[in-house]
Amino acid sequence: MSVAPPVVTAAELGVDDEERPARTLSGFPARLVGIVALAVALLSIWQVFRPLAQGSQYYLVVFLGIALPLVYLSYRSWWGRLDRADAPSVLDWVLAAIALVVCLYPILPLTFGDAGGGYNAFLDRQGMLAPLDVAMGGLLLVLVLEACRRTTGVILPIVCLVFLAYGYYGGLLPQNWAIAHAGLDIDQIVDALYNSGSGFYGTPLDVAASYIVLFTLYGAVLEFSGAARFFVDLSVSLFRRSHSAAGRTAVASGFLLGTVSGSGTATAVSTGAVTWPILKRAGYRPEQAGGMLAAAGVGAILSPPTLGVAAFIVAEYLDVSYVTVLGWALIPTLLYYLGILLSVEIDARRIHAEGRAPADLTDAPLPTPWWKLLGRFGYHFSSLIVIVVLLLAGVSATRAVVYATALALILAVPDRMLRARDAAGAPSSTGGSSTVGASTVGKSTVDKSVGDPSTGDPSTGDPSTGDASSDVTATKQSTPTDLWTRKTLQRFVFEALRALSLGMRSALPVVAVCAAAGVITAMTTKTGLGAQLASLLVRAGSVLSDDPAVVLATTALLAAIALSLLGLAVPVTASFVIGWVIIGPALLDLHVAAPAAAMFVFYFSVLSEVTPPTALAAVGAAAVTGAKAMPTMWSALRYALPAFLVPLMFVLTDSGQHLLGRGALLDVLWVTAAACVGVAALAAATGGWILGIGAVGAVPRVLAGAAGLTLLYPHPTATAIGLGVLVVAAAAGVVERVRRRKATGTP
């Protein structure tokens, strides 16, 4: 995936963690795709309040039937002369038409001999498909894999083909092999994929159509409302006077903007465009800054209230509410950002000690203090708060996010009025004008999709005139309410609908991935492969010892490695689905609680975004900072280290579940406290600096690392030992400091 410095929003480009760049369409194809995408978005919202009477699988058939053709029109085929970069080719139109027919075939009320006949007749033929059914299902399989190739590359389709080959040829394997089975014929494979509650219309696509699309629409509307710009502006202003302002600004921006984009790569690129000049001035090297941006961006999709895509599948698989999954993620989020912020503090002190830059940026211009920004635009937090409140009140996640989307849309009105008044030079209720950060991020990440009524540019603002200066003059002579003329109101409605359309388009790769993931789950379920591979994994873990604790630790380590490697090749959603059906049973067989096992798989699936050698978030950040990709990946790995170790705590002992907020309050508190100290010890070890002491050498670093690892084993004895080793590490650091001072003659 090639990454370039951002000039428009991630949603507008169609760039996400799990996809290749989409075409930039124009003319009739752009209008058609935009209108159809908007129709799918509205259908998804309608389904929340007025579900189709024929059931959820019927809705999935309709949803995929409309969404899959959009993939062929929106994404390039990369087939030489048959491909076009700026518009669909003839082949793309043909494939889109075929996709429409084969997807909607199960519900067409037409009879074709012994086939067809409508939805109920199609379901009645389950297990006894007609030849036309098999042909249509085979075509849909090819089309789904091709759509997945266009949006995510060749790896996931190859993985799907391997699973299909295993399903078909499994009967030829030696029958004494644990993974051998009787073998499936073509009819059985197509039936499992096309005419069942698994396969294409299984849990992954159900989650995509019911949850992911709605949260993607919410993110697009949140950007449109001006929230993304406010979040970055607030971060820039909030930490300006602190000792480690630059690093804290980057981390806070990544966290806040990540709640809007839901994409680690897009967040790293967007925040980097704004914060890299600040980081550079503060003395950060390109690779160091890129690693921080990547870690902060990925952390946002591991954090409530809008977790990554796979979190919805966690809730569906475990049959729990989404708010329950949010609760499980609270303490791990605290530990993750604690590790990053401690590393930021260490970086700031080291940079200052080396004389590379001033300790803060207090001499930089700051037109608007953070408290004024919060007072004027703080209402943008309300839609996020509404989601959490409604979830806690028992409202379904789908309805909660629709209500929050409506609120964000309403809040776009005062945002435009305030920003237009600032641009026109009119005094605001609190005084001051837009921040430096606002103008910067507006150019890089927001304005082209949001639209600014003050610009007078028909592509981004008020369509009533093409002259920006005349628009500003008119604005100065009018009240804020006069800004909403008939033309500007029409433009506002158009941009709002366009945001919904762009949100749906940005979800297309996830739809393709989830449909393809159905191939994996169907073959795994039909052949019993998941249970067999889980058994093999447990056997591998028992090679070293028969002790249950050793077997569990070895299995967890092997599972973590397997998930990390899997995440290098396939998108996060597919990585979680594969990991859950294969690694999940292995952990469950070792008596790991289902929530702990699911969150373990979830975290390691997401962390592929910062895992070398294909860390997409790090690659994107490196493109912004001008750094080399591989050193940036290793830097991101250092910042994200707690995220790789904390999930192991979930499964190693029963006490590890306390990090998910499960158990008695005192147990949760002591395990969390021990983990916090462990994360601090690891930050000291990787950063070579103990806060309060200063730079340390190899011996204190090794001791601090050992203490951190020990403290991350949630057992009272291990906690006591870890604290003791950490005290020794601090003492060794003090001794080194005294020796250095004596050697240099400093007081």
Residue pairs with C-beta under 8 A, 6 or more apart in sequence:
1 19
1 20
1 21
1 153
1 616
1 619
2 21
3 265
3 269
3 616
3 619
3 620
3 623
4 623
5 269
5 273
5 444
5 623
5 624
6 269
6 270
6 273
6 444
6 445
6 624
7 443
7 444
7 448
8 445
8 448
8 449
9 223
9 228
9 270
9 445
9 446
9 448
9 449
9 502
10 16
10 261
10 263
10 265
10 266
10 269
10 270
10 445
10 506
11 216
11 219
11 220
11 223
11 261
11 449
11 499
11 502
11 503
11 505
11 506
12 448
12 449
12 502
13 21
13 22
14 21
14 22
14 74
14 505
14 506
14 508
14 509
15 21
15 22
15 263
15 265
15 266
16 263
16 265
16 266
16 506
16 509
16 510
17 263
17 264
17 265
17 266
17 301
17 571
17 572
17 609
17 616
17 617
18 151
18 152
18 309
18 509
18 510
18 513
18 571
18 572
18 573
19 75
19 151
19 152
19 508
19 509
20 75
20 76
20 150
20 151
20 152
20 153
20 509
22 74
22 75
22 505
22 508
23 73
23 74
23 75
23 76
23 84
23 85
23 86
23 87
23 88
24 86
25 33
25 73
25 74
25 86
25 87
25 88
26 86
26 87
27 87
29 73
29 87
29 88
32 73
33 70
33 73
33 74
33 505
34 498
34 501
35 501
36 66
36 69
36 70
37 70
37 501
37 502
37 504
37 505
38 497
38 500
38 501
38 504
39 66
40 63
40 66
40 67
40 70
40 213
40 504
41 213
41 217
41 500
41 501
41 503
41 504
42 500
43 62
43 63
43 66
44 63
44 209
44 210
44 213
44 214
44 217
44 504
45 214
45 217
45 402
47 59
47 209
47 210
48 214
48 396
48 398
48 399
48 402
49 399
49 402
51 59
52 58
52 59
52 62
54 107
54 119
56 206
56 210
57 197
57 201
58 107
58 119
59 209
60 200
60 201
60 205
60 206
60 209
61 103
61 104
61 106
61 107
61 119
61 201
62 104
62 107
63 205
63 209
63 511
64 103
64 200
64 201
64 205
64 209
64 511
64 515
65 99
65 100
65 103
65 104
66 100
67 508
67 511
68 99
68 100
68 103
68 143
68 144
68 147
68 511
68 512
68 515
69 96
69 97
69 99
69 100
69 103
70 96
70 505
70 508
71 99
71 147
71 150
71 151
71 508
71 509
71 511
71 512
72 88
72 92
72 93
72 95
72 96
72 99
72 147
72 150
73 88
73 92
73 93
73 96
74 505
74 508
75 147
75 150
75 151
75 508
76 83
76 84
76 85
76 150
77 83
77 89
77 91
77 92
77 150
78 150
79 91
82 89
82 91
83 89
84 92
88 96
95 143
95 146
98 139
98 143
99 140
99 143
99 147
102 136
102 137
102 139
102 140
102 143
103 140
105 116
105 136
106 119
106 122
106 194
106 195
107 118
107 119
107 122
108 116
108 118
109 117
109 118
110 116
110 117
110 118
111 117
112 132
113 130
113 132
114 130
115 125
115 130
115 131
115 132
115 133
116 122
116 132
122 133
122 195
123 195
125 133
125 195
126 191
126 195
126 196
127 191
129 137
129 187
129 190
129 191
129 194
129 195
133 190
133 194
133 195
134 186
134 187
134 190
136 194
137 190
137 191
137 193
137 194
137 195
138 186
138 190
140 193
140 194
140 200
141 164
141 190
141 193
141 194
141 519
144 200
144 512
144 515
144 516
144 519
145 157
145 160
145 161
145 516
145 519
146 157
147 512
147 515
147 516
148 156
148 157
148 160
148 512
148 513
148 515
148 516
149 156
149 157
150 512
151 508
151 509
151 512
151 513
152 509
152 512
152 513
152 570
152 571
155 569
155 570
156 513
156 516
156 569
156 570
156 571
156 574
157 516
159 520
159 569
159 570
159 574
159 578
160 516
160 519
160 520
163 519
163 520
163 523
163 524
163 529
164 189
164 519
164 523
166 179
166 523
166 527
166 529
167 183
167 184
167 189
167 523
167 526
167 527
168 183
168 184
168 185
168 186
168 189
169 183
170 179
170 180
170 181
170 182
170 183
170 184
170 527
171 180
171 181
171 182
171 183
172 183
173 179
173 180
173 181
174 180
178 532
178 535
178 536
179 529
179 532
179 533
179 536
181 527
181 528
181 529
184 192
184 526
184 527
188 526
189 523
189 526
192 198
192 199
192 522
192 523
192 525
192 526
193 199
193 200
193 518
193 519
193 522
194 200
196 202
196 522
198 518
198 521
198 522
198 525
199 518
199 519
199 521
199 522
200 515
200 518
200 519
201 518
202 517
202 518
202 521
202 522
203 313
203 316
203 317
203 521
204 313
204 513
204 514
204 515
204 517
204 518
204 521
204 573
204 577
205 511
205 514
205 515
205 517
205 518
206 316
207 309
207 312
207 313
207 316
207 514
208 309
208 507
208 510
208 511
208 514
209 511
210 398
211 312
211 322
211 397
211 398
211 401
212 309
212 312
212 507
212 510
212 514
213 503
213 504
213 507
213 511
214 398
214 401
214 402
214 405
215 262
215 306
215 312
215 401
216 262
216 503
216 504
216 506
216 507
216 510
217 405
217 500
217 503
217 504
217 507
218 306
218 383
218 401
218 404
218 405
218 408
218 503
219 260
219 261
219 262
219 306
219 503
220 449
220 499
220 500
220 502
220 503
220 506
221 405
221 408
221 409
221 412
221 496
221 499
221 500
221 503
222 228
222 259
222 260
222 380
222 383
222 408
223 260
223 261
223 445
223 446
223 449
223 450
223 499
224 408
224 409
224 412
224 449
224 450
224 451
224 495
224 496
224 499
225 380
225 383
225 408
225 409
225 411
225 412
225 415
225 450
226 377
226 380
226 411
226 412
226 415
226 416
226 419
226 446
226 450
227 260
227 380
227 383
227 408
227 411
227 415
228 257
228 260
228 261
228 270
228 441
228 445
228 446
229 438
229 441
229 442
229 445
229 446
229 450
230 373
230 377
230 380
230 415
230 438
231 253
231 256
231 257
231 259
231 260
231 380
232 253
232 256
232 257
232 270
232 271
232 274
232 437
232 438
232 441
232 445
233 368
233 373
233 377
233 434
233 435
233 437
233 438
233 441
234 252
234 256
234 370
234 373
234 374
234 377
235 249
235 250
235 252
235 253
235 256
235 275
235 437
236 249
236 253
236 274
236 275
236 278
236 435
236 436
236 437
237 366
237 368
237 369
237 370
237 373
237 435
237 437
238 248
238 249
238 252
238 370
239 245
239 248
239 249
239 252
240 249
240 360
240 361
240 362
240 364
240 366
240 370
241 360
241 362
242 248
242 360
243 345
243 348
243 359
243 360
244 344
244 345
244 347
244 348
244 349
244 359
244 360
245 278
245 282
245 360
245 361
246 275
246 278
246 279
246 281
246 282
246 284
246 348
246 361
247 279
247 282
247 284
247 292
247 344
247 345
247 347
247 348
248 341
248 344
249 275
249 278
250 271
250 272
250 275
250 278
250 279
250 289
250 292
250 293
250 296
251 292
251 296
251 337
251 340
251 341
251 344
253 271
253 274
253 275
253 296
254 267
254 268
254 271
254 293
254 295
254 296
254 297
254 299
254 300
255 296
255 299
255 300
255 303
255 337
256 300
257 267
257 270
257 271
257 297
257 300
257 445
258 264
258 267
258 296
258 297
258 299
258 300
258 301
258 303
258 306
259 300
259 303
259 305
259 306
259 384
261 267
261 270
261 300
262 301
262 306
262 308
262 309
263 297
263 301
264 294
264 297
264 298
264 300
264 301
264 606
264 609
264 610
264 616
264 617
265 297
265 609
265 616
265 617
265 619
265 620
266 297
266 620
267 296
267 297
267 298
267 300
267 301
267 617
268 290
268 293
268 294
268 296
268 297
268 298
268 617
268 618
268 620
268 621
268 624
269 620
269 621
269 623
269 624
270 441
270 444
270 445
271 293
271 296
271 297
272 289
272 290
272 293
272 620
272 621
272 624
272 625
273 440
273 441
273 444
273 445
273 624
274 437
274 440
274 441
274 444
274 445
275 293
276 289
276 293
276 624
276 625
278 361
278 364
279 289
279 292
279 625
280 286
280 289
280 625
281 357
281 361
281 364
282 348
282 351
282 357
282 358
282 361
283 351
283 352
283 354
283 356
283 357
283 358
284 292
284 347
284 351
284 357
285 627
286 622
286 625
286 626
286 627
286 628
286 632
287 622
287 625
287 627
287 628
287 631
287 632
287 635
288 347
288 635
289 621
289 625
289 627
290 618
290 621
290 622
290 624
290 625
290 627
290 632
290 635
290 636
291 618
291 621
291 632
291 633
291 634
291 635
291 636
291 637
291 638
291 639
292 340
292 343
292 344
292 347
292 635
292 636
292 639
293 621
293 624
293 625
294 609
294 610
294 615
294 617
294 618
294 620
294 621
294 632
294 633
294 636
294 639
294 640
295 340
295 610
295 617
295 636
295 639
295 640
296 340
296 639
297 617
297 621
298 606
298 607
298 609
298 610
298 617
298 636
298 640
298 643
299 333
299 336
299 337
299 340
299 640
299 643
301 307
301 308
301 606
302 308
302 329
302 332
302 333
302 336
302 603
302 606
302 643
303 329
303 333
303 336
303 337
304 326
304 329
304 330
304 333
304 388
305 326
305 384
305 387
305 388
306 384
306 387
307 325
307 326
307 329
308 572
308 602
308 606
309 510
309 572
309 573
310 572
310 573
310 575
310 576
310 577
310 602
310 605
310 606
311 322
311 325
311 329
311 602
312 322
312 397
313 573
313 576
313 577
313 580
314 325
314 576
314 598
314 599
314 602
315 321
315 322
315 324
315 325
315 397
317 580
317 598
318 594
318 595
318 598
320 595
321 391
321 397
322 391
322 397
323 388
323 391
323 392
323 397
326 388
326 391
327 660
327 661
328 595
328 599
328 660
328 661
328 662
329 599
330 661
331 659
331 660
331 661
331 668
331 672
331 675
332 599
332 603
332 643
332 646
332 647
332 659
332 660
334 672
334 676
335 642
335 646
335 659
335 672
335 675
335 676
335 679
336 640
336 642
336 643
336 646
338 642
338 676
338 679
338 680
339 639
339 640
339 641
339 642
339 643
339 679
339 682
339 683
340 639
340 640
342 679
342 680
342 683
342 684
342 687
342 691
343 638
343 639
343 683
343 686
343 687
345 691
346 683
346 684
346 687
346 688
346 689
346 691
347 687
348 359
349 689
349 691
349 694
350 687
350 688
350 689
350 695
351 357
352 358
352 359
353 694
353 695
365 436
366 435
366 436
367 432
367 433
367 434
367 435
367 436
368 432
368 433
368 434
368 435
369 432
372 430
372 431
372 432
373 435
375 430
376 418
376 428
376 429
376 430
377 415
377 418
379 411
379 414
380 408
380 411
380 415
382 407
382 411
383 404
383 405
383 407
383 408
383 411
384 404
386 400
386 403
386 404
386 407
387 400
387 401
387 404
390 399
390 400
390 403
390 404
391 397
391 400
395 403
409 496
412 450
412 492
412 496
413 492
416 451
416 452
416 453
416 483
416 492
417 480
417 481
417 483
418 428
419 434
419 438
419 452
419 453
419 454
420 452
420 453
420 454
420 475
420 480
420 483
421 428
421 475
421 480
422 428
422 433
422 434
422 454
423 434
423 452
423 454
423 455
423 472
423 475
424 454
424 472
424 475
424 476
425 433
425 472
425 476
426 475
426 476
426 480
442 452
447 455
447 460
448 459
448 460
449 495
449 498
449 499
449 502
450 460
450 495
451 460
451 461
451 491
451 492
451 495
452 460
452 461
453 461
453 462
453 483
453 488
454 461
454 462
454 468
454 471
454 472
454 475
455 461
455 462
455 468
455 471
456 462
456 465
456 466
456 467
456 468
456 469
456 470
456 471
456 472
457 466
457 468
458 466
461 471
461 491
462 471
462 483
462 487
462 488
462 491
463 487
463 488
463 490
463 491
464 471
464 485
464 487
464 488
464 491
465 471
465 474
475 483
484 492
509 571
510 573
513 571
513 573
513 574
514 573
516 574
517 573
517 574
517 577
517 578
520 574
520 577
520 578
520 581
521 577
521 581
523 529
524 530
524 581
524 582
525 581
529 582
530 581
530 582
530 584
530 585
531 585
533 582
533 586
534 582
534 583
534 584
534 585
534 586
534 588
534 589
535 586
535 589
537 555
537 558
537 559
537 562
537 582
537 583
537 586
538 551
538 555
538 586
538 589
538 590
540 554
540 555
540 558
541 550
541 551
541 552
541 553
541 554
541 555
541 558
541 590
542 551
542 554
543 554
544 550
544 551
544 554
545 551
545 554
548 590
549 652
551 590
552 590
552 592
552 651
552 652
553 652
555 586
555 587
555 590
556 587
556 600
556 648
556 651
556 652
557 648
559 579
559 583
559 586
559 587
559 600
559 601
559 604
560 600
560 604
560 644
560 647
560 648
562 579
562 583
563 575
563 579
563 583
563 601
563 604
563 605
564 604
564 607
564 608
564 611
566 575
566 578
566 579
566 605
566 608
567 575
567 604
567 605
567 606
567 607
567 608
567 609
567 611
568 608
568 611
568 613
568 614
569 614
570 578
572 605
572 606
572 608
572 609
575 605
575 608
576 601
576 602
576 605
579 601
579 604
579 605
580 598
580 601
583 601
584 597
584 598
584 601
587 596
587 597
587 600
587 651
588 594
588 597
592 600
592 650
592 651
593 654
593 657
593 662
595 657
595 660
595 662
596 650
596 651
596 656
596 657
596 660
597 650
597 651
599 647
599 650
599 660
600 647
600 648
600 650
600 651
603 643
603 646
603 647
604 644
604 647
607 640
607 643
607 644
608 614
608 615
609 615
609 616
609 617
609 618
610 617
610 618
610 633
610 636
610 637
610 640
611 633
611 637
612 618
612 630
612 633
612 634
612 637
613 630
613 633
615 633
615 636
615 637
617 636
618 629
618 632
618 633
618 635
618 636
619 629
619 632
619 633
621 627
621 632
621 636
622 628
622 629
622 632
625 632
637 644
638 686
638 687
641 682
641 686
642 679
642 682
645 678
645 682
645 709
645 712
646 659
646 675
646 679
646 712
648 712
649 656
649 659
649 671
649 675
649 712
649 713
649 714
650 656
650 657
650 659
650 660
652 713
652 714
653 713
653 714
653 715
655 663
655 667
655 671
655 714
655 715
656 671
656 714
657 663
658 667
658 668
658 670
658 671
658 672
658 714
659 668
659 671
659 672
659 675
659 714
661 668
662 668
670 719
671 714
674 711
674 712
674 714
674 719
674 722
675 711
675 712
675 714
677 711
677 722
677 723
677 726
678 707
678 708
678 709
678 710
678 711
678 712
678 722
679 708
679 712
680 691
680 708
681 704
681 705
681 707
681 708
681 711
681 722
681 726
681 729
682 704
682 705
682 708
682 709
682 712
684 690
684 691
684 696
684 700
684 701
684 704
684 708
684 729
685 701
685 702
685 704
685 705
685 708
686 705
688 695
688 696
688 697
688 701
689 695
689 696
690 696
690 700
690 704
690 729
690 730
690 733
693 730
693 733
693 734
693 737
694 733
694 737
696 704
696 729
696 732
696 733
696 736
696 737
697 736
699 732
699 736
700 729
700 730
700 732
700 733
700 736
701 729
703 725
703 726
703 728
703 729
703 732
704 726
704 729
706 725
707 722
707 723
707 725
707 726
707 729
708 722
708 726
709 722
710 718
710 719
710 721
710 722
710 725
711 718
711 719
711 722
711 723
711 726
713 722
740 746
741 747
